[in-house]
Structure formats: structure tokens, C-alpha cells
Amino acid sequence: AVNLFNDCDRLAAFVTSSDGDAPKVLRAYIDEAEKMLAKDIADNMAIGKAGGEAIMAVAKAKGRDKVKVLTHCNTGSLATARYGTALGVIR
């Protein structure tokens, strides 16, 4: 959720500092938002991969090949762009 507020602030600053007429600013805004979306998804996938690998390493050290994961926060697209951080770990 913090990322959402930070990204809103970033886009607001982007629009404030943009020059041009409304259609030009809108196009630039959409382009910037799409870049931010791609970065968020890539970040979430990397977090999920690292977290999943860490969980499985601990499980294997204990002689287990399966784990149960309980999340207690918003996951997936409720909190992030599509992939999720907590949910990404178990994907």
C-alpha cells in the first residue's frame, strides 16, 4: 500500500513538471504509469522468487518438500500490480 501512495505522489509530480497541452501530458502520464506498472510487476516477481526459494530452502533443511503458507495481509492485485508480494512467494 505504501508503494501505491508513493507512485501517486510520483505521478502527481510528473504531471506538475510536464509541459504541453492536455493530450500531450495525458500521453506522457500514461506512458509513465505503464513503465511504473512494468517495474512493479518485475519487482514483485523477484520478491516472490526470492521468498519462495528461501521458504523451500528452510523446508528442505528440515527434510520437507512441502510447506503451508498463511498470509495475513492483502495479497496479489489488492495490494500491488497484479502479481503480488506475499502471494508471489507461493505462486
Accessible surface in RSA format (square Angstrom, percent):
REM  Atomic radii and reference values for relative SASA: ProtOr
REM  Chains: A
REM  Algorithm: Lee & Richards
REM  Probe-radius: 1.40
REM  Slices: 20
REM RES _ NUM      All-atoms   Total-Side   Main-Chain    Non-polar    All polar
REM                ABS   REL    ABS   REL    ABS   REL    ABS   REL    ABS   REL
RES ALA A   1    82.91  76.2  56.66  87.4  26.25  59.7  58.59  82.5  24.32  64.4
RES VAL A   2   107.70  70.9 105.46  95.5   2.24   5.4 106.71  92.7   0.99   2.7
RES ASN A   3    81.29  56.1  79.58  76.9   1.71   4.1  16.47  39.6  64.82  62.7
RES LEU A   4   110.39  61.5 105.82  75.7   4.57  11.5 109.38  76.8   1.01   2.7
RES PHE A   5   139.81  69.9 139.41  86.4   0.40   1.0 139.57  84.6   0.24   0.7
RES ASN A   6    81.77  56.4  75.90  73.3   5.87  14.1  22.46  54.0  59.32  57.3
RES ASP A   7    45.42  31.8  45.42  45.2   0.00   0.0   8.34  19.6  37.08  37.0
RES CYS A   8    68.47  51.8  60.34  67.3   8.13  19.1  24.54  62.2  43.93  47.4
RES ASP A   9    99.47  69.7  93.27  92.8   6.20  14.7  28.69  67.5  70.78  70.6
RES ARG A  10   113.78  47.8 105.13  53.6   8.66  20.6  50.86  69.5  62.93  38.1
RES LEU A  11    22.99  12.8  22.99  16.4   0.00   0.0  22.99  16.1   0.00   0.0
RES ALA A  12    59.83  55.0  49.17  75.9  10.65  24.2  57.97  81.6   1.86   4.9
RES ALA A  13    61.40  56.5  51.45  79.4   9.95  22.6  57.96  81.6   3.44   9.1
RES PHE A  14    58.89  29.5  53.26  33.0   5.63  14.7  58.14  35.3   0.75   2.1
RES VAL A  15    60.21  39.6  54.39  49.2   5.81  14.0  54.39  47.3   5.81  15.8
RES THR A  16   119.81  85.2  89.75  91.0  30.06  71.6  73.09  98.2  46.72  70.6
RES SER A  17    87.48  73.9  56.96  76.0  30.52  70.3  50.30 107.1  37.18  52.1
RES SER A  18    31.49  26.6   8.36  11.2  23.13  53.3  12.08  25.7  19.40  27.2
RES ASP A  19   121.13  84.9 107.16 106.7  13.97  33.0  35.09  82.6  86.04  85.8
RES GLY A  20    51.53  63.6   0.00   N/A  51.53  63.6  21.05  57.8  30.49  68.3
RES ASP A  21    92.53  64.8  78.04  77.7  14.49  34.3  44.75 105.3  47.78  47.6
RES ALA A  22    79.63  73.2  63.96  98.7  15.67  35.6  70.96  99.9   8.66  23.0
RES PRO A  23    93.00  67.8  83.14  75.8   9.85  35.8  87.76  72.5   5.24  32.5
RES LYS A  24   129.91  63.4 121.56  74.6   8.35  19.9  80.42  72.4  49.50  52.7
RES VAL A  25    25.35  16.7  24.67  22.3   0.68   1.6  25.35  22.0   0.00   0.0
RES LEU A  26   106.05  59.1 102.19  73.1   3.87   9.7 105.61  74.2   0.44   1.2
RES ARG A  27   124.65  52.3 123.00  62.7   1.65   3.9  67.51  92.3  57.13  34.6
RES ALA A  28    32.93  30.3  26.50  40.9   6.42  14.6  31.70  44.6   1.23   3.2
RES TYR A  29    78.15  36.5  78.15  44.5   0.00   0.0  43.12  32.4  35.02  43.2
RES ILE A  30    60.23  34.3  59.45  44.3   0.78   1.9  60.23  43.4   0.00   0.0
RES ASP A  31    58.55  41.0  55.73  55.5   2.81   6.7  18.35  43.2  40.19  40.1
RES GLU A  32    22.20  12.7  21.71  16.4   0.49   1.2   0.97   1.9  21.23  17.3
RES ALA A  33    32.36  29.8  26.79  41.3   5.57  12.7  27.94  39.3   4.42  11.7
RES GLU A  34    99.12  56.9  93.25  70.5   5.87  14.0  37.01  71.6  62.11  50.7
RES LYS A  35   134.94  65.8 124.88  76.6  10.05  23.9  83.29  75.0  51.65  55.0
RES MET A  36    15.70   8.1   9.97   6.6   5.73  13.6  12.87  10.9   2.83   3.8
RES LEU A  37    85.27  47.5  80.72  57.7   4.55  11.4  84.65  59.5   0.62   1.7
RES ALA A  38    62.80  57.7  52.20  80.6  10.60  24.1  58.25  82.0   4.56  12.1
RES LYS A  39   124.30  60.6 117.78  72.3   6.52  15.5  96.32  86.7  27.99  29.8
RES ASP A  40    22.42  15.7  19.96  19.9   2.45   5.8  10.76  25.3  11.66  11.6
RES ILE A  41    23.60  13.4  23.60  17.6   0.00   0.0  23.60  17.0   0.00   0.0
RES ALA A  42    58.67  53.9  48.83  75.4   9.84  22.4  53.74  75.7   4.93  13.0
RES ASP A  43    57.67  40.4  54.45  54.2   3.21   7.6  18.39  43.3  39.27  39.2
RES ASN A  44     2.63   1.8   2.63   2.5   0.00   0.0   0.00   0.0   2.63   2.5
RES MET A  45    94.18  48.8  90.26  59.7   3.93   9.4  74.18  63.1  20.00  26.5
RES ALA A  46    61.68  56.7  50.66  78.2  11.02  25.1  57.46  80.9   4.22  11.2
RES ILE A  47    87.98  50.1  82.75  61.6   5.24  12.6  86.84  62.5   1.14   3.1
RES GLY A  48     2.18   2.7   0.00   N/A   2.18   2.7   0.43   1.2   1.74   3.9
RES LYS A  49   136.60  66.6 124.54  76.4  12.06  28.7 101.95  91.8  34.65  36.9
RES ALA A  50    61.36  56.4  52.47  81.0   8.88  20.2  56.53  79.6   4.82  12.8
RES GLY A  51    20.17  24.9   0.00   N/A  20.17  24.9  19.24  52.8   0.92   2.1
RES GLY A  52    14.79  18.2   0.00   N/A  14.79  18.2  14.77  40.5   0.02   0.1
RES GLU A  53    96.10  55.2  86.89  65.7   9.21  21.9  47.80  92.4  48.31  39.4
RES ALA A  54    57.59  53.0  48.80  75.3   8.79  20.0  56.80  80.0   0.79   2.1
RES ILE A  55    59.66  34.0  54.46  40.6   5.20  12.5  58.31  42.0   1.35   3.7
RES MET A  56    60.46  31.3  60.46  40.0   0.00   0.0  49.90  42.4  10.56  14.0
RES ALA A  57    61.92  56.9  48.57  75.0  13.34  30.3  55.73  78.5   6.19  16.4
RES VAL A  58    87.32  57.5  84.61  76.6   2.71   6.5  87.32  75.9   0.00   0.0
RES ALA A  59     4.60   4.2   1.49   2.3   3.11   7.1   4.35   6.1   0.25   0.7
RES LYS A  60   136.38  66.5 118.32  72.6  18.07  43.0  63.82  57.4  72.57  77.3
RES ALA A  61    91.62  84.2  46.05  71.1  45.58 103.7  59.02  83.1  32.61  86.4
RES LYS A  62   134.76  65.7 102.48  62.9  32.29  76.9  64.12  57.7  70.64  75.3
RES GLY A  63    72.59  89.5   0.00   N/A  72.59  89.5  37.20 102.1  35.39  79.3
RES ARG A  64   142.09  59.7 134.76  68.7   7.32  17.4  36.61  50.0 105.48  63.9
RES ASP A  65   112.29  78.7  96.30  95.8  15.99  37.8  33.79  79.5  78.50  78.3
RES LYS A  66   169.69  82.8 157.25  96.5  12.44  29.6 104.02  93.6  65.67  69.9
RES VAL A  67    62.80  41.3  29.48  26.7  33.33  80.3  36.93  32.1  25.87  70.2
RES LYS A  68   207.43 101.2 172.69 106.0  34.75  82.7 120.56 108.5  86.87  92.5
RES VAL A  69    58.66  38.6  23.94  21.7  34.72  83.7  27.70  24.1  30.96  84.0
RES LEU A  70   164.56  91.6 137.66  98.5  26.90  67.6 138.88  97.5  25.68  69.1
RES THR A  71    47.43  33.7  27.16  27.5  20.26  48.3  12.52  16.8  34.90  52.8
RES HIS A  72   174.84  95.6 142.55  99.1  32.29  82.6 111.92 115.3  62.92  73.2
RES CYS A  73    77.50  58.6  51.38  57.3  26.11  61.4  41.60 105.4  35.90  38.7
RES ASN A  74    96.49  66.5  84.39  81.6  12.10  29.1   5.89  14.2  90.61  87.6
RES THR A  75    29.34  20.9  23.44  23.8   5.90  14.1   2.75   3.7  26.59  40.2
RES GLY A  76     3.08   3.8   0.00   N/A   3.08   3.8   2.92   8.0   0.16   0.4
RES SER A  77    87.06  73.6  61.16  81.6  25.91  59.7  26.35  56.1  60.71  85.0
RES LEU A  78   144.29  80.4 113.82  81.4  30.47  76.6 116.60  81.9  27.69  74.5
RES ALA A  79    29.16  26.8  14.31  22.1  14.85  33.8  20.72  29.2   8.44  22.4
RES THR A  80    24.45  17.4   8.53   8.6  15.92  37.9  18.76  25.2   5.69   8.6
RES ALA A  81    24.35  22.4  11.89  18.4  12.46  28.3  22.44  31.6   1.91   5.1
RES ARG A  82   159.52  67.0 150.58  76.8   8.95  21.3  66.45  90.8  93.07  56.4
RES TYR A  83    42.28  19.7  42.00  23.9   0.28   0.7  21.45  16.1  20.83  25.7
RES GLY A  84     0.14   0.2   0.00   N/A   0.14   0.2   0.14   0.4   0.00   0.0
RES THR A  85    45.87  32.6  44.47  45.1   1.40   3.3  24.35  32.7  21.52  32.5
RES ALA A  86    23.73  21.8  14.01  21.6   9.72  22.1  21.93  30.9   1.80   4.8
RES LEU A  87    52.75  29.4  52.75  37.7   0.00   0.0  52.75  37.0   0.00   0.0
RES GLY A  88     3.40   4.2   0.00   N/A   3.40   4.2   0.00   0.0   3.40   7.6
RES VAL A  89    31.49  20.7  20.39  18.5  11.10  26.7  20.39  17.7  11.10  30.1
RES ILE A  90    84.54  48.1  51.11  38.1  33.43  80.6  57.72  41.6  26.83  72.8
RES ARG A  91   149.79  62.9  81.37  41.5  68.42 162.9  53.96  73.7  95.83  58.1
END  Absolute sums over single chains surface
CHAIN  1 A     6819.4       5653.8       1165.5       4348.1       2471.3
END  Absolute sums over all chains
TOTAL          6819.4       5653.8       1165.5       4348.1       2471.3
